[in-house]
Amino acid sequence: MTHISAQNSPLNYSTHSAEYLVDEEHDIRVPVTRISQDDSPDGTANEPFTTYRTTGPGSDPTRGLPPLRAEWIQARQDVETYQARGRKLEDDGPKALRRGTASQEWQGEDRPPLRARPGKRVTQMHYARQGVITPEMRFVALREGVNVELVRSELAAGRAIIPNNINHPESEPMIIGRAFSVKVNANIGNSAVTSSIAEEVSKMQWATQWGADTVMDLSTGDDIHTTREWILRNSPVPIGTVPIYQALEKVGGDHQALTWEIFRDTVIEQCEQGVDYMTIHAGVLLRYVPLTAERVTGIVSRGGSIMAGWCLGHHKESFLYEHYDELCEIFAQYDVAFSLGDGLRPGSLADANDAAQFAELDTLAELTQRAWEYDVQVMVEGPGHIPLHLVRENVEKQQELCHGAPFYTLGPLVTDIAPGYDHITSAIGATEIARYGTAMLCYVTPKEHLGLPNRDDVKTGVITYKIAAHAADVAKGHPGARDRDDALSKARFEFRWRDQFGLSLDPQTAEEFHDETLPAEPAKTAHFCSMCGPKFCSMRISQDIRNEFGDSDEQARIAQEGMAAKSREFREAGGTVYLPDPSMPTVRATK
Amino acid sequence: MTHISAQNSPLNYSTHSAEYLVDEEHDIRVPVTRISQDDSPDGTANEPFTTYRTTGPGSDPTRGLPPLRAEWIQARQDVETYQARGRKLEDDGPKALRRGTASQEWQGEDRPPLRARPGKRVTQMHYARQGVITPEMRFVALREGVNVELVRSELAAGRAIIPNNINHPESEPMIIGRAFSVKVNANIGNSAVTSSIAEEVSKMQWATQWGADTVMDLSTGDDIHTTREWILRNSPVPIGTVPIYQALEKVGGDHQALTWEIFRDTVIEQCEQGVDYMTIHAGVLLRYVPLTAERVTGIVSRGGSIMAGWCLGHHKESFLYEHYDELCEIFAQYDVAFSLGDGLRPGSLADANDAAQFAELDTLAELTQRAWEYDVQVMVEGPGHIPLHLVRENVEKQQELCHGAPFYTLGPLVTDIAPGYDHITSAIGATEIARYGTAMLCYVTPKEHLGLPNRDDVKTGVITYKIAAHAADVAKGHPGARDRDDALSKARFEFRWRDQFGLSLDPQTAEEFHDETLPAEPAKTAHFCSMCGPKFCSMRISQDIRNEFGDSDEQARIAQEGMAAKSREFREAGGTVYLPDPSMPTVRATK
């Protein structure tokens, strides 16, 4: 059984430890990573650096995580158990039906599902609008380092969401909104060819080790219900799904056979399991479909094309649009958030910002406001493939039309010519779109357009998107965002190699790369870098300059006046940065 | 002997061939890559796609390339051979002196160096200002697909440069300027630990295979002269250097011992060899040095810190600044271009756009204009580490102050927290800065800050920067830039897998990634993608929609009116995208 706990995490670098921020008054513990640092060469202590952690406490996949939020939910006295739909064997597909069981049954506790008591709404938006501060709000306020009133007011206005289904009490609350740090989603999904259910759990844990803030389970095919059960019971982050995928399985893959009843049943099945947000492609209207006919790449969203095909085949308006109010009523009973799918997003630069895309966005704006009437939380999905100069327009238009509802975008890719490198082509667009207000970024892996991501691809995708999210936070001037950059750069300047690695997004890789050139242990503490070697180092001479001119303007002025004298001293004191050490290999500059 | 010719190039994908654009009237042949394409499913032919090629004709490293431009240079009758400085054994360092030879001597032809005849200037800027159209200008006009008068006028105004030393006749002219496609530089440099000279040539060839437009040889240490000789004789792209590195070798690494005379001698040595552009850190003035004292990361440029240390140690103004006019006179005799180094560039987000950086930029602007008085071509180097929201200011300020002289930037990195991934952190900034006018991007490899790049790192760096340069071209609306995106997306939509791979920046990697999921040969031509599998494909349903609604507005309107009838037809014709093929493995969606 693959089991990644916080203890054997890839992030469990020698300078890292898992700790908690504690609000004793409200009995709230927020997980963080504490990164210790060495002293500076002059003896000054460097405070440990504390970062946001999404990995959770770690779990045995067969037993799941403890239900962190269960007491908070019960304490509000607005939920009840009921005669639930529960699991049906056909939810796991034809093979399970034949076998009479899923390939791997859930072994842990089976809690009866909860829903709102009649007449109640149990969404964080509802509480926020009532002026109630929930433990979930306190948790995210502590996590983000902001005032809890900011959390409440952003939730009430619909400008932020806390996706946390009352049936997923294992999750640690997190917030998605432009006033908060930019978040990253990782997609996983089983493949009958290669994955077991436990492996899928391991992939979810792997993604959160590297910092994924939410995970979407896009599984299709066999054992879809049980796979989701295992993932939910083990996930410390919100889980999103695209329920139309499972609905399609239930009708044997024939999208023309889809009905509202089958879809509704699937949604309730997933609400009861604890899915925190669901992608609903309710903006693909019958009249928009012909707008895609002249595109270079037509409709590239799976959900979008299922609904487009259904609308055409039946010559009817989308059942998702027609029954949208009913969906809102269901979501309000479990606190499931809408992720309004952009089924007509562009799949190529040529199709960016076209009539089909923006027509759908108008409808998504309408659907946002309709959900808000039910106090249901909403985020809106965005593209796709967009040339860099058109990216900003996307987020500004979405924010304006949707009254600030959080934007959740896939990239966008800023060129189509680099399959195999689309984590990079999309990170460029992602940073730009987040800079102007996108609240969460859906990662893209190197396998995009080509195949299914493996573990390495998942890691590469998450780290690339942590870079994009962080760079956007810095560009937005998000409070404290640059602190980690400054700490790492200070460590770099002071030749504290271990601290430089420890403060980086991927300490092990940074250390490995360094060791390829200078494997010797003494090099870790040596006062030169591997680019220039012991013979000359620009960082070293800069330190000499600082030693000359000190650390304040006044000192600098004094120093400047006495420069002639100082220059003599400088030369007398050596005036060179040659640090002869015959034990070190000679390495040379490449810049 | 490592030997990569165009024939065994990694880019020699099955659909690629090396061809030439020919201007018969002027006897000019410009290399291009021709990418053949299959017909569309409806039988329409897809024209072969032609792209800019930088790989050159290929060479045996021991013999070098033919001197393509030799006749053009002689035909102007403004150059002469002379009693040249030539090579001295000490140019290759102490080991060569002891041995009486470099470790690997150049085996090919030794041409006597050329320089301008007395009173002549042989720079492309000079010719352009005289209204003369040179073969070099015709070559780049054909290469860029623009009118040659645009080339001439941009050169004359200093807004573009063609770096091509008359002693490097092997190079194929290329142009760097904001009116032209964005270019990419790759740094290489020998390391006594691991590289032989022939391997360094192979690295240069490897970088150009992947599309590097220029290469900087940043070698230091042993055999520096001979390494450069081999590289120059084999390079189809301009070669840049930082001569202060070699000058420092000549004084045993003691930067206080540097003198103008030693530097001048090194510059002439490299001019005679054929170096096309040289980084000169003449903007690091004595009075600017104290401005760096309070920085988080001081001075991170090697050349910058050498000069800062020298200025401080001698309490004198930089000899590069003091003797700048003499440098201009030398460069005008060989057509060497200045790459004015930003020795005070920020090495961390914290130091971006500070007083030291912009003080130096003021001086670089002054130096630009002084070089132009000698008709010497100039580009200006830029940072470094810059948060995304401050990137645009950098290029706009440089363009304004330096009257449009081409900007040549390293990244910039938009965050400091991801060592090991700085090709990505910097590609984000590079795309942004190029979008607003940077003409050439210096690549950053994953090893930046950590160690020396190996072959894989060089490839990753070049491809990442080709993405940035291309995305910027698209965002700028550069004529024709999006054609390749459109061709690839059309191939993707039509399930022409081989064409999709062939049109990508790295066909082999794209194909390998695809084959990991669907290795079977039939999958290459199958009408479904590996994400959704044969059971359902969104691209496929989009094609069905197109088939319904046709390709023109009018057809779409007609189709919309008759939608009810069409929807019946759609269903009667199958109305589903199920393509049962039991021989294919079942694969599942991950988005």
Interface residues (C-beta under 8 A of the other chain):
Chain A: N187 I188 G189 N190 S191 A192 V193 M216 L218 S219 T220 G221 Y245 L248 G253 D254 H255 Q256 L286 R287 V289 P290 L291 T292 A293 E294 R295 V296 T297 G298 I299 V300 S301 R302 G304 S305 I306 A308 G309 L312 G313 H314 H315 G347 S348 L349 A350 H385 P387 L388 H389 L410 V414 T415 D416 I417 A418 P419 G420 Y421 H423 I424 T425 A427 I428 T431 E432 R435 C442 P446 K447 E448 H449 L450 G451 L452 P453 N454 I463 T464 K466 I467 A468 H470 A471 A472 V474 A475 K476 G477 R482 R484 D485 D486 L488 S489 K490 R492 F493 Q500 F501 L503 S504 L505 D506 T509 A510 E512 F513 H514 E516 T517 L518 C529 S530 M531 C532 K535 F536 S538 M539 I541 S542 Q543 D544 I545 R546 E548 F549 G550 D551 S552 D553 Q555 A556 A559 Q560 M563 A564 K566 S567 R568 F570 R571 G575 T576 V577 Y578 P585 T586 V587 R588 A589 T590 K591
Chain B: N187 I188 G189 N190 S191 A192 V193 L218 S219 T220 G221 Y245 L248 G253 D254 H255 Q256 L286 R287 V289 P290 L291 T292 A293 E294 R295 V296 T297 G298 I299 V300 S301 R302 G304 S305 I306 A308 G309 L312 G313 H314 H315 G347 S348 L349 A350 H385 P387 L388 H389 L410 V414 T415 D416 I417 A418 P419 G420 Y421 H423 I424 T425 A427 I428 T431 E432 R435 C442 P446 K447 E448 H449 L450 G451 L452 P453 N454 I463 T464 K466 I467 A468 H470 A471 A472 V474 A475 K476 G477 R482 R484 D485 D486 L488 S489 K490 R492 F493 Q500 F501 L503 S504 L505 D506 T509 A510 F513 H514 E516 T517 L518 C529 S530 M531 C532 K535 F536 S538 M539 I541 S542 Q543 D544 I545 R546 E548 F549 G550 D551 S552 D553 Q555 A556 A559 Q560 M563 A564 K566 S567 R568 F570 R571 G575 T576 V577 Y578 P585 T586 V587 R588 A589 T590 K591
